[in-house]
């Protein structure tokens, strides 16, 4: 548990308007970011559908609305230039935006969920069983 919420308290539920404000403010930062901006620029030509999809996604995550029907893992596996440090930057900008928009419980609720989802995306994208850094390379 990384956020400020206690183990057994449920996080506040954002409204759809709050989700929209966060998504739009976050991707405005992403597009201007030197590290993340170019990755999105290569793939997204029309931002309106992407922003709408991300509102659906966060509505499903935070409000269990079921509005998002997609496969984030498949979408990210296609992004061949993304590295773990891009995730660090993504999470930093997301938490920063959430803290600018909301009081702390709600901001930490978003940040916690984003960290958990990022962890599972990174496992799918970067983890190769048998290639752990601690294992010495067998050269012959
Ligand atoms: C290094 C960090 C990340 C980068 C560079 C990144 C980049 C992208 C890009 C370029 C797309 C558009 C893919 C396409 O249209 O083909 C996308 C889609 C998406 N991203 Fe990320 N992303 C990152 C992290 C995350 C995280 C942490 C989450 C969730 C908390 C997330 C959730 C999504 C979702 C839900 C979609 C829509 C997938 C679909 O098409 O259904 N992303 N991302």
Backbone and ligand atoms as CSV (ligand in chain L), in Angstrom:
chain,resi,resn,atom,element,x,y,z
A,1,UNK,N,N,0.858,-1.199,0.000
A,1,UNK,CA,C,0.000,0.000,0.000
A,1,UNK,C,C,0.885,1.237,0.000
A,2,UNK,N,N,0.814,1.995,-1.071
A,2,UNK,CA,C,1.735,3.126,-1.157
A,2,UNK,C,C,1.061,4.453,-0.817
A,3,UNK,N,N,-0.251,4.510,-0.919
A,3,UNK,CA,C,-0.930,5.787,-0.761
A,3,UNK,C,C,-1.263,6.086,0.688
A,4,UNK,N,N,-2.031,7.170,0.874
A,4,UNK,CA,C,-2.343,7.631,2.211
A,4,UNK,C,C,-3.558,6.912,2.810
A,5,UNK,N,N,-4.218,6.064,1.995
A,5,UNK,CA,C,-5.451,5.455,2.488
A,5,UNK,C,C,-5.154,4.288,3.418
A,6,UNK,N,N,-5.922,4.185,4.470
A,6,UNK,CA,C,-5.756,3.050,5.368
A,6,UNK,C,C,-6.258,1.783,4.655
A,7,UNK,N,N,-5.783,0.648,5.140
A,7,UNK,CA,C,-6.057,-0.642,4.501
A,7,UNK,C,C,-7.546,-0.893,4.276
A,8,UNK,N,N,-8.388,-0.549,5.274
A,8,UNK,CA,C,-9.798,-0.946,5.180
A,8,UNK,C,C,-10.748,0.223,4.903
A,9,UNK,N,N,-10.229,1.384,4.516
A,9,UNK,CA,C,-11.147,2.466,4.162
A,9,UNK,C,C,-11.296,2.487,2.649
A,10,UNK,N,N,-12.525,2.756,2.177
A,10,UNK,CA,C,-12.677,2.774,0.726
A,10,UNK,C,C,-12.396,4.182,0.208
A,11,UNK,N,N,-11.704,4.263,-0.942
A,11,UNK,CA,C,-11.347,5.579,-1.461
A,11,UNK,C,C,-12.583,6.309,-1.966
A,12,UNK,N,N,-12.555,7.648,-1.983
A,12,UNK,CA,C,-13.697,8.388,-2.513
A,12,UNK,C,C,-13.872,8.097,-4.002
A,13,UNK,N,N,-15.105,8.141,-4.461
A,13,UNK,CA,C,-15.399,7.844,-5.869
A,13,UNK,C,C,-15.519,9.167,-6.636
A,14,UNK,N,N,-14.710,9.343,-7.692
A,14,UNK,CA,C,-14.779,10.603,-8.444
A,14,UNK,C,C,-16.031,10.659,-9.321
A,15,UNK,N,N,-16.472,11.862,-9.630
A,15,UNK,CA,C,-17.572,12.027,-10.591
A,15,UNK,C,C,-17.007,11.896,-12.007
A,16,UNK,N,N,-17.896,11.720,-12.979
A,16,UNK,CA,C,-17.442,11.668,-14.384
A,16,UNK,C,C,-16.770,12.987,-14.762
A,17,UNK,N,N,-17.282,14.103,-14.238
A,17,UNK,CA,C,-16.684,15.411,-14.563
A,17,UNK,C,C,-15.268,15.523,-13.993
A,18,UNK,N,N,-15.065,14.979,-12.807
A,18,UNK,CA,C,-13.721,14.999,-12.219
A,18,UNK,C,C,-12.757,14.137,-13.038
A,19,UNK,N,N,-13.244,12.986,-13.494
A,19,UNK,CA,C,-12.406,12.111,-14.329
A,19,UNK,C,C,-12.016,12.827,-15.606
A,20,UNK,N,N,-12.983,13.462,-16.217
A,20,UNK,CA,C,-12.705,14.172,-17.478
A,20,UNK,C,C,-11.658,15.277,-17.259
A,21,UNK,N,N,-11.803,16.027,-16.178
A,21,UNK,CA,C,-10.845,17.108,-15.898
A,21,UNK,C,C,-9.443,16.543,-15.710
A,22,UNK,N,N,-9.341,15.426,-14.986
A,22,UNK,CA,C,-8.019,14.820,-14.745
A,22,UNK,C,C,-7.417,14.301,-16.046
A,23,UNK,N,N,-8.200,13.566,-16.813
A,23,UNK,CA,C,-7.697,12.975,-18.064
A,23,UNK,C,C,-7.212,14.076,-19.005
A,24,UNK,N,N,-7.993,15.124,-19.159
A,24,UNK,CA,C,-7.607,16.180,-20.098
A,24,UNK,C,C,-6.355,16.928,-19.601
A,25,UNK,N,N,-6.299,17.226,-18.304
A,25,UNK,CA,C,-5.127,17.939,-17.776
A,25,UNK,C,C,-3.881,17.054,-17.864
A,26,UNK,N,N,-4.049,15.768,-17.591
A,26,UNK,CA,C,-2.895,14.854,-17.628
A,26,UNK,C,C,-2.324,14.748,-19.044
A,27,UNK,N,N,-3.173,14.506,-20.037
A,27,UNK,CA,C,-2.638,14.334,-21.395
A,27,UNK,C,C,-2.137,15.656,-21.989
A,28,UNK,N,N,-2.622,16.774,-21.487
A,28,UNK,CA,C,-2.024,18.049,-21.911
A,28,UNK,C,C,-0.567,18.091,-21.448
A,29,UNK,N,N,-0.295,17.615,-20.234
A,29,UNK,CA,C,1.088,17.560,-19.744
A,29,UNK,C,C,1.900,16.539,-20.535
A,30,UNK,N,N,1.299,15.366,-20.769
A,30,UNK,CA,C,2.005,14.297,-21.496
A,30,UNK,C,C,2.450,14.787,-22.873
A,31,UNK,N,N,1.554,15.468,-23.548
A,31,UNK,CA,C,1.884,15.918,-24.914
A,31,UNK,C,C,3.024,16.918,-24.911
A,32,UNK,N,N,3.183,17.652,-23.842
A,32,UNK,CA,C,4.271,18.636,-23.740
A,32,UNK,C,C,5.540,18.074,-23.124
A,33,UNK,N,N,5.481,16.809,-22.733
A,33,UNK,CA,C,6.631,16.235,-22.023
A,33,UNK,C,C,7.683,15.753,-23.019
A,34,UNK,N,N,8.944,16.117,-22.738
A,34,UNK,CA,C,10.021,15.784,-23.684
A,34,UNK,C,C,10.218,14.292,-23.859
A,35,UNK,N,N,9.999,13.542,-22.776
A,35,UNK,CA,C,10.221,12.096,-22.849
A,35,UNK,C,C,8.988,11.348,-23.379
A,36,UNK,N,N,7.802,11.707,-22.897
A,36,UNK,CA,C,6.586,10.952,-23.267
A,36,UNK,C,C,5.923,11.474,-24.540
A,37,UNK,N,N,6.000,12.780,-24.767
A,37,UNK,CA,C,5.284,13.385,-25.892
A,37,UNK,C,C,5.510,12.671,-27.221
A,38,UNK,N,N,6.787,12.420,-27.594
A,38,UNK,CA,C,7.043,11.808,-28.907
A,38,UNK,C,C,6.443,10.412,-29.065
A,39,UNK,N,N,6.345,9.661,-27.961
A,39,UNK,CA,C,5.778,8.298,-28.046
A,39,UNK,C,C,4.309,8.389,-28.451
A,40,UNK,N,N,3.587,9.321,-27.828
A,40,UNK,CA,C,2.167,9.489,-28.149
A,40,UNK,C,C,1.993,10.096,-29.540
A,41,UNK,N,N,2.866,11.049,-29.881
A,41,UNK,CA,C,2.766,11.705,-31.199
A,41,UNK,C,C,2.871,10.707,-32.346
A,42,UNK,N,N,3.707,9.673,-32.136
A,42,UNK,CA,C,3.887,8.686,-33.208
A,42,UNK,C,C,2.638,7.866,-33.454
A,43,UNK,N,N,1.815,7.692,-32.420
A,43,UNK,CA,C,0.697,6.745,-32.510
A,43,UNK,C,C,-0.658,7.448,-32.636
A,44,UNK,N,N,-0.805,8.566,-31.921
A,44,UNK,CA,C,-2.133,9.192,-31.846
A,44,UNK,C,C,-2.200,10.384,-32.792
A,45,UNK,N,N,-3.073,10.266,-33.789
A,45,UNK,CA,C,-3.235,11.359,-34.744
A,45,UNK,C,C,-4.451,12.208,-34.359
A,46,UNK,N,N,-5.448,11.558,-33.784
A,46,UNK,CA,C,-6.665,12.265,-33.385
A,46,UNK,C,C,-6.843,12.081,-31.872
A,47,UNK,N,N,-6.660,13.174,-31.108
A,47,UNK,CA,C,-6.661,13.055,-29.655
A,47,UNK,C,C,-8.054,12.878,-29.064
A,48,UNK,N,N,-9.086,13.383,-29.730
A,48,UNK,CA,C,-10.423,13.327,-29.114
A,48,UNK,C,C,-10.860,11.897,-28.773
A,49,UNK,N,N,-10.742,10.943,-29.738
A,49,UNK,CA,C,-11.132,9.561,-29.391
A,49,UNK,C,C,-10.254,8.956,-28.287
A,50,UNK,N,N,-8.954,9.313,-28.288
A,50,UNK,CA,C,-8.098,8.762,-27.228
A,50,UNK,C,C,-8.531,9.292,-25.861
A,51,UNK,N,N,-8.803,10.594,-25.781
A,51,UNK,CA,C,-9.227,11.175,-24.500
A,51,UNK,C,C,-10.557,10.576,-24.045
A,52,UNK,N,N,-11.469,10.370,-24.990
A,52,UNK,CA,C,-12.770,9.784,-24.634
A,52,UNK,C,C,-12.569,8.353,-24.111
A,53,UNK,N,N,-11.657,7.619,-24.774
A,53,UNK,CA,C,-11.391,6.244,-24.342
A,53,UNK,C,C,-10.786,6.223,-22.941
A,54,UNK,N,N,-9.887,7.172,-22.680
A,54,UNK,CA,C,-9.251,7.207,-21.361
A,54,UNK,C,C,-10.237,7.621,-20.262
A,55,UNK,N,N,-11.223,8.457,-20.619
A,55,UNK,CA,C,-12.285,8.766,-19.644
A,55,UNK,C,C,-13.090,7.506,-19.336
A,56,UNK,N,N,-13.399,6.728,-20.388
A,56,UNK,CA,C,-14.115,5.455,-20.169
A,56,UNK,C,C,-13.296,4.524,-19.278
A,57,UNK,N,N,-11.985,4.471,-19.573
A,57,UNK,CA,C,-11.107,3.586,-18.798
A,57,UNK,C,C,-11.135,3.951,-17.308
A,58,UNK,N,N,-10.915,5.236,-17.016
A,58,UNK,CA,C,-10.859,5.634,-15.600
A,58,UNK,C,C,-12.225,5.558,-14.927
A,59,UNK,N,N,-13.281,5.731,-15.727
A,59,UNK,CA,C,-14.625,5.549,-15.180
A,59,UNK,C,C,-14.838,4.089,-14.782
A,60,UNK,N,N,-14.326,3.167,-15.606
A,60,UNK,CA,C,-14.438,1.744,-15.267
A,60,UNK,C,C,-13.607,1.404,-14.035
A,61,UNK,N,N,-12.392,1.989,-13.969
A,61,UNK,CA,C,-11.499,1.677,-12.852
A,61,UNK,C,C,-12.040,2.256,-11.538
A,62,UNK,N,N,-12.429,3.532,-11.547
A,62,UNK,CA,C,-12.739,4.229,-10.292
A,62,UNK,C,C,-14.223,4.171,-9.918
A,63,UNK,N,N,-15.083,3.943,-10.923
A,63,UNK,CA,C,-16.524,3.950,-10.656
A,63,UNK,C,C,-17.171,2.604,-11.005
A,64,UNK,N,N,-16.339,1.638,-11.416
A,64,UNK,CA,C,-16.817,0.314,-11.841
A,64,UNK,C,C,-17.991,0.453,-12.804
A,65,UNK,N,N,-17.865,1.371,-13.744
A,65,UNK,CA,C,-18.988,1.658,-14.643
A,65,UNK,C,C,-19.044,0.696,-15.822
A,66,UNK,N,N,-17.947,-0.024,-16.072
A,66,UNK,CA,C,-17.929,-0.955,-17.209
A,66,UNK,C,C,-17.912,-0.263,-18.562
A,67,UNK,N,N,-17.595,1.028,-18.579
A,67,UNK,CA,C,-17.649,1.750,-19.867
A,67,UNK,C,C,-16.493,1.425,-20.795
A,68,UNK,N,N,-15.373,1.023,-20.233
A,68,UNK,CA,C,-14.207,0.723,-21.078
A,68,UNK,C,C,-14.225,-0.745,-21.498
A,69,UNK,N,N,-14.134,-0.953,-22.804
A,69,UNK,CA,C,-14.028,-2.328,-23.309
A,69,UNK,C,C,-12.786,-2.366,-24.177
A,70,UNK,N,N,-11.696,-2.731,-23.615
A,70,UNK,CA,C,-10.469,-2.745,-24.422
A,70,UNK,C,C,-9.430,-3.618,-23.777
A,71,UNK,N,N,-8.267,-3.599,-24.365
A,71,UNK,CA,C,-7.184,-4.450,-23.899
A,71,UNK,C,C,-5.898,-3.615,-23.785
A,72,UNK,N,N,-5.699,-2.980,-22.617
A,72,UNK,CA,C,-4.532,-2.116,-22.464
A,72,UNK,C,C,-3.213,-2.860,-22.685
A,73,UNK,N,N,-3.144,-4.116,-22.240
A,73,UNK,CA,C,-1.872,-4.838,-22.402
A,73,UNK,C,C,-1.504,-4.937,-23.877
A,74,UNK,N,N,-2.456,-5.344,-24.704
A,74,UNK,CA,C,-2.169,-5.493,-26.145
A,74,UNK,C,C,-1.745,-4.141,-26.732
A,75,UNK,N,N,-2.423,-3.059,-26.350
A,75,UNK,CA,C,-2.092,-1.733,-26.895
A,75,UNK,C,C,-0.662,-1.346,-26.530
A,76,UNK,N,N,-0.236,-1.648,-25.296
A,76,UNK,CA,C,1.107,-1.242,-24.869
A,76,UNK,C,C,2.192,-2.174,-25.394
A,77,UNK,N,N,1.852,-3.435,-25.600
A,77,UNK,CA,C,2.853,-4.361,-26.174
A,77,UNK,C,C,3.258,-3.928,-27.583
A,78,UNK,N,N,2.388,-3.200,-28.249
A,78,UNK,CA,C,2.727,-2.717,-29.597
A,78,UNK,C,C,3.731,-1.555,-29.572
A,79,UNK,N,N,3.899,-0.930,-28.408
A,79,UNK,CA,C,4.747,0.282,-28.326
A,79,UNK,C,C,6.191,-0.131,-28.057
A,80,UNK,N,N,6.937,-0.298,-29.122
A,80,UNK,CA,C,8.257,-0.934,-28.994
A,80,UNK,C,C,9.320,-0.034,-28.361
A,81,UNK,N,N,9.103,1.284,-28.340
A,81,UNK,CA,C,10.164,2.160,-27.815
A,81,UNK,C,C,9.991,2.477,-26.318
A,82,UNK,N,N,8.905,1.986,-25.724
A,82,UNK,CA,C,8.654,2.334,-24.315
A,82,UNK,C,C,9.583,1.546,-23.383
A,83,UNK,N,N,10.187,2.262,-22.435
A,83,UNK,CA,C,11.113,1.681,-21.464
A,83,UNK,C,C,10.570,1.913,-20.050
A,84,UNK,N,N,11.101,1.169,-19.053
A,84,UNK,CA,C,10.627,1.364,-17.673
A,84,UNK,C,C,10.700,2.829,-17.205
A,85,UNK,N,N,11.711,3.575,-17.645
A,85,UNK,CA,C,11.805,4.970,-17.176
A,85,UNK,C,C,10.645,5.828,-17.698
A,86,UNK,N,N,10.074,5.429,-18.830
A,86,UNK,CA,C,8.885,6.143,-19.304
A,86,UNK,C,C,7.723,5.938,-18.334
A,87,UNK,N,N,7.622,4.747,-17.756
A,87,UNK,CA,C,6.560,4.505,-16.772
A,87,UNK,C,C,6.751,5.379,-15.540
A,88,UNK,N,N,8.015,5.500,-15.095
A,88,UNK,CA,C,8.283,6.363,-13.934
A,88,UNK,C,C,7.782,7.782,-14.194
A,89,UNK,N,N,8.100,8.276,-15.379
A,89,UNK,CA,C,7.708,9.649,-15.727
A,89,UNK,C,C,6.185,9.762,-15.824
A,90,UNK,N,N,5.544,8.755,-16.468
A,90,UNK,CA,C,4.090,8.721,-16.614
A,90,UNK,C,C,3.441,8.807,-15.228
A,91,UNK,N,N,3.920,7.970,-14.303
A,91,UNK,CA,C,3.321,7.906,-12.963
A,91,UNK,C,C,3.531,9.212,-12.199
A,92,UNK,N,N,4.711,9.806,-12.382
A,92,UNK,CA,C,5.017,11.076,-11.717
A,92,UNK,C,C,4.063,12.175,-12.196
A,93,UNK,N,N,3.893,12.263,-13.519
A,93,UNK,CA,C,3.005,13.293,-14.077
A,93,UNK,C,C,1.550,13.043,-13.694
A,94,UNK,N,N,1.158,11.771,-13.655
A,94,UNK,CA,C,-0.231,11.441,-13.324
A,94,UNK,C,C,-0.530,11.831,-11.868
A,95,UNK,N,N,0.369,11.441,-10.956
A,95,UNK,CA,C,0.159,11.757,-9.536
A,95,UNK,C,C,0.179,13.278,-9.325
A,96,UNK,N,N,1.107,13.945,-10.021
A,96,UNK,CA,C,1.197,15.417,-9.907
A,96,UNK,C,C,-0.121,16.065,-10.354
A,97,UNK,N,N,-0.654,15.592,-11.487
A,97,UNK,CA,C,-1.907,16.170,-12.001
A,97,UNK,C,C,-3.054,15.896,-11.034
A,98,UNK,N,N,-3.109,14.661,-10.512
A,98,UNK,CA,C,-4.198,14.311,-9.585
A,98,UNK,C,C,-4.136,15.197,-8.336
A,99,UNK,N,N,-2.898,15.453,-7.857
A,99,UNK,CA,C,-2.753,16.293,-6.645
A,99,UNK,C,C,-3.110,17.745,-6.923
A,100,UNK,N,N,-2.903,18.181,-8.159
A,100,UNK,CA,C,-3.306,19.552,-8.504
A,100,UNK,C,C,-4.827,19.684,-8.579
A,101,UNK,N,N,-5.498,18.585,-8.967
A,101,UNK,CA,C,-6.942,18.659,-9.217
A,101,UNK,C,C,-7.801,18.389,-7.977
A,102,UNK,N,N,-7.314,17.474,-7.100
A,102,UNK,CA,C,-8.194,16.940,-6.057
A,102,UNK,C,C,-7.588,17.037,-4.672
A,103,UNK,N,N,-8.462,16.884,-3.669
A,103,UNK,CA,C,-7.947,16.771,-2.295
A,103,UNK,C,C,-7.254,15.418,-2.165
A,104,UNK,N,N,-6.529,15.251,-1.038
A,104,UNK,CA,C,-5.507,14.201,-1.026
A,104,UNK,C,C,-6.065,12.779,-1.116
A,105,UNK,N,N,-7.212,12.471,-0.489
A,105,UNK,CA,C,-7.713,11.088,-0.550
A,105,UNK,C,C,-7.998,10.663,-1.978
A,106,UNK,N,N,-8.649,11.547,-2.707
A,106,UNK,CA,C,-9.008,11.205,-4.088
A,106,UNK,C,C,-7.744,11.146,-4.954
A,107,UNK,N,N,-6.847,12.107,-4.759
A,107,UNK,CA,C,-5.602,12.108,-5.535
A,107,UNK,C,C,-4.819,10.821,-5.279
A,108,UNK,N,N,-4.720,10.404,-4.017
A,108,UNK,CA,C,-3.967,9.180,-3.718
A,108,UNK,C,C,-4.708,7.947,-4.231
A,109,UNK,N,N,-6.033,8.000,-4.250
A,109,UNK,CA,C,-6.813,6.891,-4.820
A,109,UNK,C,C,-6.464,6.685,-6.285
A,110,UNK,N,N,-6.402,7.764,-7.044
A,110,UNK,CA,C,-6.004,7.672,-8.459
A,110,UNK,C,C,-4.559,7.184,-8.569
A,111,UNK,N,N,-3.681,7.769,-7.758
A,111,UNK,CA,C,-2.255,7.414,-7.867
A,111,UNK,C,C,-2.047,5.934,-7.546
A,112,UNK,N,N,-2.725,5.441,-6.509
A,112,UNK,CA,C,-2.581,4.014,-6.150
A,112,UNK,C,C,-3.010,3.112,-7.294
A,113,UNK,N,N,-4.160,3.434,-7.876
A,113,UNK,CA,C,-4.647,2.580,-8.965
A,113,UNK,C,C,-3.697,2.627,-10.149
A,114,UNK,N,N,-3.192,3.820,-10.463
A,114,UNK,CA,C,-2.293,3.929,-11.622
A,114,UNK,C,C,-1.016,3.119,-11.387
A,115,UNK,N,N,-0.526,3.126,-10.150
A,115,UNK,CA,C,0.707,2.369,-9.864
A,115,UNK,C,C,0.475,0.873,-10.016
A,116,UNK,N,N,-0.669,0.404,-9.537
A,116,UNK,CA,C,-0.953,-1.038,-9.660
A,116,UNK,C,C,-1.082,-1.457,-11.118
A,117,UNK,N,N,-1.773,-0.644,-11.901
A,117,UNK,CA,C,-1.971,-0.997,-13.314
A,117,UNK,C,C,-0.633,-0.915,-14.058
A,118,UNK,N,N,0.160,0.117,-13.743
A,118,UNK,CA,C,1.475,0.260,-14.391
A,118,UNK,C,C,2.355,-0.943,-14.063
A,119,UNK,N,N,2.259,-1.427,-12.827
A,119,UNK,CA,C,3.067,-2.586,-12.439
A,119,UNK,C,C,2.706,-3.790,-13.309
A,120,UNK,N,N,1.412,-4.019,-13.496
A,120,UNK,CA,C,1.051,-5.204,-14.277
A,120,UNK,C,C,1.362,-5.006,-15.762
A,121,UNK,N,N,1.218,-3.772,-16.273
A,121,UNK,CA,C,1.619,-3.527,-17.672
A,121,UNK,C,C,3.120,-3.787,-17.841
A,122,UNK,N,N,3.906,-3.338,-16.871
A,122,UNK,CA,C,5.361,-3.512,-16.990
A,122,UNK,C,C,5.769,-4.972,-16.890
A,123,UNK,N,N,5.051,-5.726,-16.065
A,123,UNK,CA,C,5.359,-7.168,-16.007
A,123,UNK,C,C,5.156,-7.793,-17.383
A,124,UNK,N,N,4.054,-7.442,-18.019
A,124,UNK,CA,C,3.762,-7.992,-19.354
A,124,UNK,C,C,4.751,-7.520,-20.408
A,125,UNK,N,N,5.224,-6.271,-20.255
A,125,UNK,CA,C,6.082,-5.697,-21.303
A,125,UNK,C,C,7.558,-6.038,-21.124
A,126,UNK,N,N,8.023,-6.120,-19.878
A,126,UNK,CA,C,9.468,-6.180,-19.661
A,126,UNK,C,C,9.958,-7.444,-18.971
A,127,UNK,N,N,9.077,-8.165,-18.297
A,127,UNK,CA,C,9.560,-9.308,-17.518
A,127,UNK,C,C,9.752,-10.518,-18.410
A,128,UNK,N,N,10.967,-11.015,-18.431
A,128,UNK,CA,C,11.233,-12.255,-19.165
A,128,UNK,C,C,11.732,-13.293,-18.182
A,129,UNK,N,N,10.930,-14.336,-17.909
A,129,UNK,CA,C,11.369,-15.339,-16.941
A,129,UNK,C,C,12.725,-15.906,-17.370
A,130,UNK,N,N,13.607,-16.083,-16.405
A,130,UNK,CA,C,14.919,-16.641,-16.729
A,130,UNK,C,C,15.934,-15.586,-17.103
A,131,UNK,N,N,15.492,-14.319,-17.205
A,131,UNK,CA,C,16.451,-13.257,-17.527
A,131,UNK,C,C,16.618,-12.293,-16.363
A,132,UNK,N,N,16.428,-12.795,-15.147
A,132,UNK,CA,C,16.592,-11.927,-13.981
A,132,UNK,C,C,18.030,-11.430,-13.922
A,133,UNK,N,N,18.178,-10.164,-13.491
A,133,UNK,CA,C,19.498,-9.531,-13.499
A,133,UNK,C,C,20.498,-10.270,-12.608
A,134,UNK,N,N,19.976,-10.928,-11.549
A,134,UNK,CA,C,20.892,-11.575,-10.607
A,134,UNK,C,C,21.465,-12.879,-11.174
A,135,UNK,N,N,20.834,-13.399,-12.211
A,135,UNK,CA,C,21.301,-14.688,-12.724
A,135,UNK,C,C,22.525,-14.479,-13.635
A,136,UNK,N,N,23.642,-15.153,-13.363
A,136,UNK,CA,C,24.804,-14.954,-14.220
A,136,UNK,C,C,24.543,-15.478,-15.628
A,137,UNK,N,N,25.082,-14.801,-16.603
A,137,UNK,CA,C,24.865,-15.248,-17.989
A,137,UNK,C,C,25.723,-16.451,-18.301
A,138,UNK,N,N,25.104,-17.426,-18.891
A,138,UNK,CA,C,25.852,-18.615,-19.276
A,138,UNK,C,C,26.388,-18.335,-20.679
A,139,UNK,N,N,27.694,-18.318,-20.812
A,139,UNK,CA,C,28.252,-17.918,-22.119
A,139,UNK,C,C,28.497,-19.119,-23.026
A,140,UNK,N,N,28.620,-20.259,-22.452
A,140,UNK,CA,C,28.785,-21.419,-23.333
A,140,UNK,C,C,27.618,-22.373,-23.094
L,1,LIG,C1,C,5.242,4.560,-20.202
L,1,LIG,C2,C,3.981,4.781,-19.880
L,1,LIG,C3,C,2.896,4.774,-20.920
L,1,LIG,C4,C,2.963,5.125,-22.242
L,1,LIG,C5,C,4.152,5.671,-23.015
L,1,LIG,C6,C,1.643,4.898,-22.797
L,1,LIG,C7,C,1.290,5.140,-24.094
L,1,LIG,C8,C,0.077,4.834,-24.658
L,1,LIG,C9,C,-0.260,5.029,-26.062
L,1,LIG,C10,C,0.670,5.627,-27.116
L,1,LIG,C11,C,-1.521,4.584,-26.228
L,1,LIG,C12,C,-2.317,4.559,-27.549
L,1,LIG,C13,C,-2.181,3.172,-28.142
L,1,LIG,C14,C,-2.947,3.029,-29.452
L,1,LIG,O1,O,-3.898,3.793,-29.691
L,1,LIG,O2,O,-2.597,2.134,-30.230
L,1,LIG,C15,C,-1.990,4.120,-24.943
L,1,LIG,C16,C,-3.236,3.616,-24.718
L,1,LIG,C17,C,-3.724,3.336,-23.468
L,1,LIG,N1,N,-3.066,3.486,-22.261
L,1,LIG,FE1,FE,-1.127,3.925,-22.045
L,1,LIG,N2,N,0.807,4.429,-21.814
L,1,LIG,C18,C,1.540,4.345,-20.654
L,1,LIG,C19,C,1.091,3.962,-19.415
L,1,LIG,C20,C,-0.218,3.684,-19.129
L,1,LIG,C21,C,-0.730,3.406,-17.803
L,1,LIG,C22,C,0.120,3.379,-16.525
L,1,LIG,C23,C,-2.065,3.177,-17.953
L,1,LIG,C24,C,-3.110,2.875,-16.917
L,1,LIG,C25,C,-3.036,3.283,-15.676
L,1,LIG,C26,C,-2.396,3.303,-19.362
L,1,LIG,C27,C,-3.631,3.113,-19.922
L,1,LIG,C28,C,-3.910,3.106,-21.263
L,1,LIG,C29,C,-5.177,2.685,-21.850
L,1,LIG,C30,C,-6.399,2.194,-21.104
L,1,LIG,C31,C,-5.057,2.825,-23.243
L,1,LIG,C32,C,-6.122,2.520,-24.307
L,1,LIG,C33,C,-5.887,1.110,-24.840
L,1,LIG,C34,C,-6.925,0.767,-25.887
L,1,LIG,O3,O,-6.703,1.098,-27.062
L,1,LIG,O4,O,-7.982,0.220,-25.498
L,1,LIG,N3,N,-1.238,3.615,-20.043
L,1,LIG,N4,N,-0.998,4.295,-24.004
